[in-house]
Amino acid sequence: MIKKFVLAFLAFTQAILAAQDPQGKLLQVVETFRHGARYRIYNSSYPNNNQINYGELTAEGQRMHYVLGVTLQQNYAQSLNFPDKYDHTFIYAKSTNVNRTIMSAYSQLAGMFPLNKGIDVENINTQFMVPPFTKIADIGQQKYALAGGQQPIPIHVKEQKDEKQLLGYGDACNNSPKWSQKNKDDSDWNRIKGEFQPLIDKLANNKFFQLPANPDLDTIAQLVDTLIAIKWAGDDAQNTLIAAQIEGFLLPLDEMMNPNNFNVMWVQMNLLYSIQLHLALFKTEQQKKTSVTPFFNELLAYFNNYLSAKDTQNPFFKWIMLSAHDTTIAMVAQGLNLTSWQCMEQVKNQTFASNPSSPCIYTYPGFASNIIFELYEDNNKKPYVKALYNGTAQPLCGTADTFCYLDQFTQSISYSIVSDFDKECDNPIYVSSPDSSSTPTWAIVVIVIVSVLFVGALGYIFFQRKKILSLQSIDKNSNYSQI
């Protein structure tokens, strides 16, 4: 009892002593988010699956990101002077090379840059707006370049194996599968499985879900993933059917965070899913630091590029959009020390001591979950950073403060990354993609061969010239009078 009182008093004191937000000027936003609601991606559990569009973004998922786009545009309209007409110098959008993340980015951009704001072409001669093709369609008189004033906005992608920034925990790191498998063979994995065993047995014994005998954490995690996808498809009849098997299945997200619902079956299933993800991908210090290194390096580069160019004729982007996955959100959150598998296990066992400077986000990163970094400068032109998880400011730099000056933030990040991502991942050295600015390997080989031949030819010419000059010198000094 005394220990709990002391901990509560310390937490209260720390909250009181937290520094005041400088209330500075917003300079830049870096937004990372998970795609919207999608169709299921697993076919190993739950009956009646006639689905053909595995993993694709649903209409609900499109709407989620459209609404998020409208919301962000409105929230930042004044503080960041967010335009409603697309400006290529204002925003840079990037996505992993997956349909659902690309479409989520497009959906959100449609909310940020609405219809009837496109480029006006009423005063441009129509002969300059038709393609070289026979029997051109007659679209009539249109005010905008695209019907309804649509605004096409580029979204940049890389091959999965090259996307280190957003997939540093997976495809872009050769050692990731090996690390994950090793984690699943150790005592922590088996201990935590034991802590969830009553829940696992209850699901395994329910013939409704058609699970294999003795399911492991991975199997239950796949079931939860499938049920989440089904729930967010919005089929009331099917959701009611599942809710009859799983207590709390229809709870809204905010109610899942209510301590009174902690022991509800669906909340516990989501907690298992969260711990399983972190145990597989972010268990060891090596995994935690390696996976997030490219992301944090790029984040700091965004900040520094903006600051170095903000008073020049070529300013850097004010908004960076990064469309990715649940695992990406989890990766960044653990890199910021906002969560971990260790704190989740403590939450599971109800031994977690709440602390304003050390939170524990134990709920799974739901569809359209997002982490937003904001770069500010205070009245003395000193830059500082804030981070928001689903719109709520989070503590940074090991303190209870919801802001951190950039130099301190950079120092804090240095403890959460490794010096050489590719070395830790045992990645090969190769040229990644056709649009890479580096010279292809074959070109380097050709250049080397040509250079060697060229140098050899010069040497040969030089040698022959020297030989001729030598012969000429001998001929010049000869005494022909004695012949």
C-alpha positions in Angstrom: 0.0 0.0 0.0 2.8 2.4 1.0 4.7 1.5 -2.3 1.6 2.4 -4.4 1.2 5.7 -2.5 4.8 6.6 -3.1 4.6 5.8 -6.8 1.4 7.8 -7.1 2.9 10.8 -5.3 6.0 10.7 -7.5 3.9 10.5 -10.6 1.8 13.5 -9.4 4.9 15.5 -8.5 6.5 14.8 -11.9 3.4 15.9 -13.7 3.3 19.2 -11.7 7.0 19.9 -12.4 6.6 19.2 -16.1 7.9 22.0 -18.2 5.4 24.3 -19.9 4.9 24.0 -23.6 6.8 27.0 -25.3 3.8 27.7 -27.5 6.0 28.3 -30.5 5.4 28.6 -34.2 4.7 25.4 -36.1 7.2 24.8 -38.9 6.7 21.2 -40.2 4.7 18.1 -39.8 5.8 14.5 -40.4 2.9 12.1 -40.5 3.1 8.3 -40.4 0.0 6.2 -40.5 -1.4 2.7 -40.9 -3.6 2.0 -43.9 -7.3 2.0 -43.4 -9.6 -0.9 -42.9 -8.8 -3.8 -45.3 -10.1 -7.3 -46.1 -8.6 -10.2 -44.3 -5.1 -11.4 -45.2 -5.2 -14.9 -43.5 -7.2 -17.9 -44.6 -6.2 -20.3 -41.8 -9.0 -19.5 -39.4 -12.7 -18.7 -39.1 -15.3 -20.4 -41.4 -17.3 -19.2 -44.4 -14.5 -17.5 -46.2 -15.3 -16.9 -49.9 -13.2 -13.8 -50.1 -11.0 -13.1 -53.2 -9.6 -9.7 -52.5 -7.2 -10.5 -49.7 -5.6 -7.5 -48.1 -7.2 -4.8 -50.3 -8.5 -1.6 -48.9 -12.2 -1.6 -48.2 -14.7 1.3 -48.8 -14.6 1.8 -45.0 -10.9 2.1 -45.1 -11.0 4.7 -47.9 -13.5 6.7 -45.9 -11.4 6.5 -42.7 -8.5 8.2 -44.4 -10.6 10.6 -46.4 -12.1 11.8 -43.0 -8.6 11.9 -41.5 -7.4 14.0 -44.4 -10.2 16.5 -44.0 -9.6 16.7 -40.3 -5.9 17.3 -40.6 -6.4 20.0 -43.3 -8.8 21.8 -41.0 -6.6 21.4 -37.9 -3.5 22.7 -39.6 -5.1 25.2 -42.0 -4.0 28.2 -39.9 -1.0 27.0 -37.9 0.8 25.6 -41.0 -1.0 27.7 -43.6 -2.2 24.4 -45.1 -3.4 25.1 -48.7 -6.5 23.5 -50.2 -4.9 23.6 -53.6 -2.1 21.2 -54.2 1.4 22.7 -54.1 4.3 20.5 -54.9 6.6 22.5 -52.6 4.3 22.0 -49.6 3.8 18.2 -49.4 5.8 15.0 -50.1 3.8 11.8 -50.0 5.4 8.3 -49.8 4.0 4.8 -49.3 5.1 1.2 -49.0 4.6 -0.6 -52.3 1.3 -2.2 -51.3 -2.1 -1.5 -52.8 -3.8 -0.7 -49.4 -1.2 1.7 -48.3 -1.0 3.5 -51.6 -4.8 3.8 -51.8 -4.9 5.0 -48.2 -2.5 7.8 -49.1 -4.7 8.7 -52.1 -7.8 8.7 -49.9 -6.3 10.9 -47.3 -4.9 13.3 -49.9 -8.4 13.6 -51.4 -9.6 14.9 -48.0 -6.7 17.3 -47.7 -7.0 18.7 -51.3 -10.7 18.6 -52.1 -12.7 18.7 -55.3 -13.4 21.9 -57.2 -9.9 23.2 -56.2 -8.0 21.8 -59.2 -6.3 23.8 -62.0 -8.7 26.0 -64.0 -8.4 25.5 -67.8 -11.4 27.6 -69.0 -9.2 30.1 -70.7 -6.8 27.7 -72.4 -7.2 26.8 -76.1 -8.6 23.3 -76.2 -6.1 22.3 -79.0 -3.4 22.2 -76.4 -5.3 19.8 -74.2 -6.0 16.8 -76.5 -3.7 13.7 -76.9 -2.4 12.5 -80.3 -5.1 9.8 -80.8 -7.8 9.2 -83.4 -11.5 9.8 -82.6 -10.9 11.8 -79.3 -13.8 11.6 -76.9 -15.9 14.7 -76.5 -16.0 15.7 -72.8 -17.7 19.0 -73.4 -16.8 22.2 -71.8 -15.0 21.7 -68.4 -13.8 24.3 -66.0 -11.0 22.2 -64.5 -8.2 20.1 -66.0 -9.8 17.0 -64.4 -13.6 16.5 -63.9 -14.9 17.9 -60.7 -11.6 19.8 -60.0 -9.8 16.6 -58.9 -6.2 17.2 -57.8 -3.7 14.4 -58.9 -0.9 14.2 -56.3 2.2 12.0 -56.7 2.9 9.2 -54.2 6.4 7.9 -54.1 7.2 4.2 -53.6 10.2 1.8 -53.5 10.5 -1.9 -53.8 9.8 -3.6 -50.4 13.3 -4.7 -49.9 14.6 -1.2 -50.4 12.1 0.5 -48.1 14.3 0.7 -45.1 12.6 3.7 -43.5 9.1 2.1 -43.2 10.0 -1.6 -43.3 13.2 -1.7 -41.3 11.7 -4.5 -39.2 11.0 -6.8 -42.1 11.6 -6.9 -45.9 14.4 -4.4 -45.8 16.4 -6.3 -43.1 17.8 -9.7 -44.1 18.3 -10.8 -40.5 14.7 -10.1 -39.4 13.2 -13.5 -40.1 16.1 -15.2 -38.3 15.7 -12.9 -35.3 11.9 -13.5 -35.1 12.3 -17.3 -35.2 14.9 -17.2 -32.5 12.5 -15.2 -30.3 9.8 -17.8 -30.8 12.1 -20.5 -29.5 13.1 -18.8 -26.2 11.7 -18.9 -22.7 10.0 -15.5 -22.8 7.7 -16.6 -25.7 6.7 -19.8 -23.9 6.2 -18.0 -20.6 3.9 -15.4 -22.1 2.0 -18.1 -24.0 1.5 -19.7 -20.7 0.1 -16.5 -19.2 -2.5 -16.5 -22.1 -3.1 -20.2 -22.0 -6.6 -20.1 -20.5 -7.7 -17.7 -23.3 -6.0 -19.8 -25.9 -7.7 -23.0 -24.6 -11.1 -21.3 -24.6 -10.8 -20.3 -28.2 -9.3 -23.6 -29.3 -12.3 -25.5 -27.7 -14.8 -23.3 -29.5 -15.6 -25.1 -32.7 -17.0 -22.0 -34.2 -13.5 -20.7 -35.0 -12.2 -24.1 -36.4 -8.7 -23.7 -34.9 -6.1 -26.4 -35.1 -5.2 -28.4 -32.0 -2.9 -26.7 -29.6 -2.7 -23.3 -31.3 0.2 -21.1 -30.6 0.5 -17.3 -30.2 0.9 -16.9 -34.0 -2.3 -18.8 -34.7 -4.4 -16.7 -32.2 -2.8 -13.5 -33.5 -3.9 -14.4 -37.0 -7.4 -15.2 -35.8 -7.6 -11.8 -34.0 -6.3 -10.1 -37.2 -9.0 -11.8 -39.2 -11.8 -10.9 -36.8 -10.7 -7.2 -36.7 -10.9 -7.1 -40.5 -14.4 -8.7 -40.4 -15.5 -6.3 -37.7 -14.5 -3.2 -39.6 -16.2 -4.4 -42.7 -19.4 -3.3 -41.0 -21.6 -6.4 -41.6 -23.9 -6.1 -38.6 -25.3 -9.6 -38.9 -21.9 -11.2 -39.0 -20.6 -9.1 -36.2 -23.5 -10.0 -34.0 -22.8 -13.7 -34.7 -19.2 -13.3 -33.7 -20.1 -11.2 -30.6 -22.1 -14.2 -29.4 -18.8 -16.1 -29.2 -16.5 -13.3 -27.9 -17.4 -11.1 -25.0 -16.8 -7.4 -25.8 -16.3 -7.9 -29.6 -18.5 -4.9 -30.4 -16.8 -2.5 -27.9 -15.7 0.8 -29.5 -12.0 1.6 -29.3 -12.3 4.1 -26.5 -14.1 1.5 -24.3 -11.4 -1.0 -24.9 -9.1 1.4 -23.0 -11.4 1.5 -20.1 -9.8 -0.3 -17.1 -13.2 -1.7 -16.2 -13.1 -3.7 -19.4 -9.6 -5.0 -19.1 -10.5 -8.6 -18.4 -13.1 -8.7 -21.2 -12.3 -11.4 -23.7 -11.9 -9.2 -26.8 -9.7 -6.8 -24.9 -7.5 -9.7 -23.8 -7.3 -11.1 -27.4 -6.1 -7.7 -28.6 -3.5 -7.5 -25.9 -2.2 -11.0 -26.9 -2.0 -9.7 -30.5 0.0 -6.7 -29.5 2.4 -8.7 -27.3 2.9 -11.3 -30.1 3.8 -8.6 -32.6 6.4 -7.0 -30.3 7.8 -10.4 -29.2 8.4 -11.4 -32.8 9.7 -8.1 -34.3 10.9 -5.9 -31.4 12.0 -8.2 -28.6 15.7 -7.8 -28.3 17.7 -4.5 -28.0 19.2 -5.3 -31.4 15.8 -5.6 -33.0 14.4 -2.5 -31.3 17.3 -0.3 -32.3 18.0 -1.7 -35.7 14.5 -1.7 -37.1 13.8 2.0 -36.3 17.2 3.4 -37.3 16.4 4.3 -40.9 13.1 5.9 -39.8 14.7 8.1 -37.2 17.6 9.0 -39.5 15.1 10.2 -42.1 13.0 12.0 -39.6 16.0 14.0 -38.3 17.0 14.7 -42.0 13.5 16.1 -42.6 13.8 18.5 -39.7 17.3 19.6 -40.5 16.6 20.0 -44.2 13.6 22.2 -43.4 15.6 24.3 -40.9 18.5 24.8 -43.2 16.3 25.9 -46.1 13.4 27.8 -44.4 14.9 31.3 -45.1 16.0 30.5 -48.6 14.3 30.7 -52.0 14.0 26.9 -52.1 12.2 25.9 -48.8 11.8 22.2 -47.9 8.5 20.4 -47.6 6.2 21.5 -44.7 4.3 18.2 -44.7 5.8 14.7 -45.1 3.2 11.9 -45.5 4.3 8.3 -44.9 1.7 5.6 -45.5 2.6 2.3 -44.0 1.4 -0.5 -41.7 0.5 -1.5 -38.1 4.0 -2.9 -37.7 5.5 0.5 -38.7 3.4 2.3 -36.1 4.5 -0.2 -33.5 8.1 0.1 -34.6 8.1 3.9 -34.2 6.1 3.8 -30.9 8.6 1.4 -29.3 11.5 3.5 -30.7 10.0 6.5 -28.8 9.8 4.3 -25.6 6.0 4.6 -25.7 5.5 0.8 -25.5 7.3 -2.5 -25.3 6.5 -6.2 -24.9 7.9 -6.0 -21.3 5.4 -3.3 -20.2 2.6 -5.1 -22.0 3.3 -8.2 -20.0 3.2 -6.1 -16.9 -0.1 -4.7 -18.0 -1.4 -8.3 -18.6 -0.3 -9.3 -15.1 -1.6 -5.9 -13.7 1.8 -5.1 -12.2 2.5 -2.1 -14.5 3.3 1.1 -12.5 1.9 4.1 -14.4 4.4 6.9 -14.9 3.9 10.1 -16.9 7.4 9.8 -18.4 7.0 6.0 -19.2 3.7 5.2 -20.7 2.6 1.9 -22.1 0.5 1.8 -25.2 -0.8 -1.8 -25.1 -3.7 -1.6 -27.5 -3.0 -2.8 -31.1 -2.4 0.0 -33.7 -5.8 -0.1 -35.3 -6.7 0.9 -38.9 -5.6 4.4 -39.7 -3.6 4.7 -36.5 -1.1 7.5 -36.8 2.0 9.1 -35.2 2.5 12.8 -36.1 5.7 14.6 -35.4 5.5 18.4 -35.2 8.5 20.7 -35.5 8.3 24.1 -33.9 10.5 27.0 -33.0 10.1 29.0 -29.8 10.3 32.8 -29.4 14.1 32.5 -29.4 14.1 30.6 -32.8 15.1 27.4 -31.0 13.5 24.3 -32.6 11.6 21.7 -30.6 9.6 18.6 -31.3 6.2 17.2 -30.3 4.8 13.7 -31.1 1.1 12.8 -31.2 -0.3 9.3 -31.2 -3.8 9.3 -32.7 -4.0 13.0 -31.9 -2.8 12.8 -28.3 0.5 14.4 -27.3 3.1 11.9 -25.9 6.0 12.3 -23.4 9.4 12.6 -25.1 13.1 12.3 -24.2 12.5 10.3 -21.1 10.5 13.1 -19.3 6.9 13.8 -18.6 7.1 16.7 -21.1 5.1 16.5 -24.3 7.8 18.5 -26.1 11.6 18.2 -26.5 14.1 20.6 -28.0 15.6 19.3 -31.2 19.1 19.0 -29.9 17.9 16.9 -26.9 15.6 14.9 -29.2 18.5 14.1 -31.5 20.6 13.0 -28.5 17.7 10.9 -27.1 17.2 9.3 -30.5 20.9 8.4 -30.7 20.4 6.0 -27.8 17.6 4.2 -29.8 19.4 3.5 -33.0 22.4 1.6 -34.4 25.4 3.1 -36.3 25.0 0.8 -39.4 21.6 -0.6 -40.3 22.8 -2.7 -43.2 25.6 -4.2 -41.2 23.3 -5.2 -38.4 20.8 -6.7 -40.9 23.6 -8.4 -42.9 22.2 -6.7 -46.0 24.1 -7.1 -49.3 25.5 -4.1 -51.0 23.6 -3.5 -54.2 22.0 -0.8 -56.3 18.3 -0.8 -55.2 16.2 0.5 -58.0 16.2 1.8 -61.6 15.6 5.3 -60.5 18.5 5.3 -58.1 20.9 8.2 -58.5 23.9 5.9 -57.9 25.8 4.3 -60.8 24.8 0.8 -61.7 27.3 -2.0 -61.1 27.5 -3.0 -64.8 28.4 0.6 -65.7 31.1 0.7 -63.1 32.6 -2.5 -64.5 32.5 -1.1 -68.1 34.1 2.2 -66.9 36.9 0.2 -65.1 37.6 -1.9 -68.2 37.7 1.1 -70.5 39.9 3.0 -68.1 42.4 0.1 -67.9 42.5 -0.2 -71.7 42.9 3.5 -72.1 45.8 3.7 -69.6 47.4 0.6 -71.2 47.1 2.2 -74.7 48.7 5.4 -73.4 51.5 3.4 -71.8 52.1 1.5 -75.0 52.2 4.7 -77.1 54.6 6.3 -74.5 56.9 3.3 -74.6 57.0 3.2 -78.4 57.6 6.9 -78.6 60.5 6.7 -76.1 62.0 3.8 -78.1 61.8 5.8 -81.4 63.4 8.8 -79.7 66.2 6.6 -78.3 66.9 5.2 -81.8 67.0 8.6 -83.2 69.5 9.7 -80.6 71.8 6.8 -81.4 71.5 7.5 -85.1 72.4 11.2 -84.5 75.5 10.4 -82.5 77.0 7.7 -84.8 80.4 8.3 -86.4 79.8 7.4 -90.0 83.3 8.5 -91.1 84.8 5.2 -89.9 82.6 3.1 -92.1 
